[in-house]
């Protein structure tokens, strides 16, 4: 999981500092010639939600970010660009507190301008709150699949993407988080249900997922603002 975050952060830096190479490792003297250095400094707990609970398995990783370039002016400009870009990204947390001298000494590196960047690492878990209805018996044509997508506190999530990949069907939730699939094949399993909302992707595996008059309630593990 952390290696996936490494790749995501390298790609993020590449979009901002397009001409600068990105190095994962200790910010030593050689890193001054390597462009942007992302050093994995520490792991930490994920922030709690307002309800005091965590919605998924998650923790944070903290990178120490330093910049080197052919001139100090260019290095300073790239450093400022990265700080402002990180401040504008809701997935990132910027820490501009001074880096302790003991840390530089432990890294055997010369102190230089730097900032710390914290990113959440999440592992999705099966959603226990999804209610799967039994298949309609008797061979009759099934009723539409009804559902609702909500977030923390059961707040509806509008414009969430909902799909049944095996049937090549997709739709969007309305202002109240409701969705429905009106035309479904008769009999058999509907396969996997996927929901994408606010940067999260939830996949619900269920052999018994089918239609009925009661909506399927899907609670997405999204971060609260």
N, C-alpha and C positions, 0 to 999 in steps of 0.2 A: 504493500500500500504506500509506504513512504517513497519508494522508487517512482511510483506514479506521480506523486507530488513533486519530486525532483524534476521530472520531465515537464510537468505543467509549469513549474516556476522558471525553468530554462526557456520555455516557449514564451512565457509572459515577459521575461527580460528581453528576449529577442525582438518582440514587437515594439519595444520602447527604444532600446539601444541597438538599432538594426545593424550597425557596423562593428559592434564590439563582441568578441567571443565571450562565452560564459563558462566559468570553471566551477566545479563542485569540489571544494577542498579547503585546506588551511590557507588563510590569506597571508602567505609568506612573501618574501621579497620578489620571488619569481612571479607571483600573481600580479604584480604591478604591470607586467607585460601581457597579461591574459585578459584584460578587460574587466568584466564584472565577475566577482567572486562570491559564490553562495556557500557559506560554511554552515553545515547543520550543527547548531550549537547545543540544543537541548530539546527534550520533550516535556510536555506539560499537560495538565488536565484541560478538558474543553470547558468553556463557560457554561454555567447553569442557565436554564430557562427561567422565566419569571415564576413558574410554578415550582422551581427547585428540583426539577427532574431533567434527565437527559433522554432525548427521544431516540437515540441510536448509539451504537458503540462508536465512540469518537475520542480523539485527543488532539493536541496541538503540537506542531513542530515549529521550532524557532530557528531562523536562519540569520547569521551575521552577514550583512551585505556591505562589501567594499568595492571600490571602483578604481581601476588603473587605466591610464591612457598615455599617449605619446607626450602630452603636455598636461600640466596641472589644471589649466583652464578647461580643457576638454573633460578631464576626469571630474572636475567639480560640476560642470554642466550636466553630465550624465547622472551623477549622484542626485542632483536636484530633480532631474526628470523622473528618476525612479521613485523618489520620495513622494512627489506629487501624484504620480500615477497610482502608487500603492494607497495613498490617502483616499483616492476616488474609487477604489475597488472595495465593495462591501464584503468580499471574501477574504480580505487581507486585513491584518491589524499591524499598525506601525508603532514601533517603540523607539522614540528619539532620546531616551535617557542616556547619559554618558556611559560609554563602555569602560568598565573598571580597568585600571592600569594592570591589576593582577591578571586579568584575562589576556591582555596582550603579552604579558610576560610568560604566561603559561603556554601561549601559542608560539612563543619565540619570534614575535613579529613586532615591527615598529608601529606604534600607535598612529592611527590615521582616521580621517573622517569616515564614519560608518553609522549604520542604523540596523535595528533588528526587525525582522519581519516574521509574524506568526501566522500560520495557516492551519486550518482544521483538517484532520484526516478522519474520514467517516467510513464505516462499514455498515451497509444496510442489513437489516434483519427482517425476517418474515413478519408481516403486519398481522398481529393477532386480532385487530378489530374488524377485519374484513369478513362479512357474513356471506357465505356461499350457499345458495339455494339449490335444492335438489332439482334434477331434470324433470320436466313435465312428463307425466306418464300417459300411456294410451296412444302414443304416436301422433298426437295433435300438434299443430304448428305452435311453436313457443310464442309467448308474449314478448314484448320488447324488454331488453335489458335496461333496467333503471339504476341509477346510482348518484352519489353525491360525493364530492371531494372537499375535505375540510382540513384546516391546519390546527395549530395549538388553540385550545379553548373552543374547538368546534367552529371556528370562524370559516365561512365558506371561501373557497379559492376560485375566483373566476378565471376564465380563459386557460384553464389547465388542459393539457393534451392527453387524451385517453384513447387507447388503441387495443384492438384484438388482432395481434400480428398474424396469427394463423388463418384468420379470415380476411386479412388485408382491409380491415375497417378501422377508421379513426374518427374522432369527433372532438369538440371543445366544450368545456363547461360554460354554463350561462352565468349571469351575475350572482346567482345564489349557489353556485357550485354544482348544479345539477347537470347530468348528462344522460343520454339514452341512445340505444341502438335499436332502431325500429325494425329492420329487416335482417333476420338471422336464419341460418339454415336449420332445417328440422332435424332433431335428434342429435345425439353425440355430445361430446364435450366442446365447450367454447374455447378451450385452451387458456393461454396465459393472458392476463390483463396487465397492460403497462400504463403508468400515469407519470407524466412529466409536469412539474410545477415549481416555480421559483428556484430553478437550478437543481432540483432534485429529481431523480428517476427512481420510481418504485415499480418493481416487477412482482406480480402476485401469481404464483403457480397454483392452479387448482383444477383437478380433474372434474370436480363437481360444479364449477362455476356455470351458472345457467340463468334462466330468466324467471321472472315472477312479478308480483304486484308491489312487493316491498323493495325499497331502494337498497343497493349495496353501499355501505358507508365506508369510505376510504379516508383514513387520517394520515396525511403526509407528514413526515418528520422534517419539516422546514424550520429554519431559524427564525426566531422572533426578532423584530426590529427593536 
